[in-house]
Amino acid sequence: MKMELLLIIITQDAYIGQRFTKRSSYLCSIYDKTANTMKEPFQIPTSEDIENLIGTDLYDVWNSLCQRIEKSYEMELLWNHGGKAWTYEYKYRKGGKTLCALYAKEKTLGFMVILGKDERAKFEIQRGQFSNEVQMIYDAATTFHDGKWIMFELKDTKLFNDMERLLLIKRKPNRKAE
């Protein structure tokens, strides 16, 4: 039996319902027509929610990282559940491709970038430009069919330059410097 889902995506203007057969990562509510039930709607967190969850110091790191990304990239910003391991996911996407994602859970801030095959080759060429910590995290990251999933648990801003280099490997900035 094929389950039919009606997805309700929240936009700034209104609710938009669309039919899909798979779950999408940027849903706000899911209505299962087969079971005639509504799954719990996703509530986009406020800045206070994020600050209370990760703490003031990490919230400052979160904001600094977002400002650095948004200074160079104009992207679609998508909130979602954080899966089993995280409370929230905040994804930067453009044209159906994800640049990176920030994750939040109790007293923890995560930053993930997924490098595909060509991007991993670029990383290896530039490897010496990255800190030892980033190289170790890269080496320990699991490679799946769609790429190497590199997750950083951030405590401060010291890896930001390395993260910017990783993002440059993924995509050239599309926002003009001011």
Secondary structure, DSSP 4 states (H G I P E B T S, - for coil): -PPPEEEEEE-SS-EEEEEESS--TT-SEEEETTTTEEPPPP-PPPHHHHHHHH-HHHHHHHHHHHHHHHHH---EEEEEE-TTT-SEEEEEEETTEEEEEEEEETTEEEEEEEE-HHHHHHHHHHGGGS-HHHHHHHHHSEEETTEEEEEEEESSSTTHHHHHHHHHHH----S---
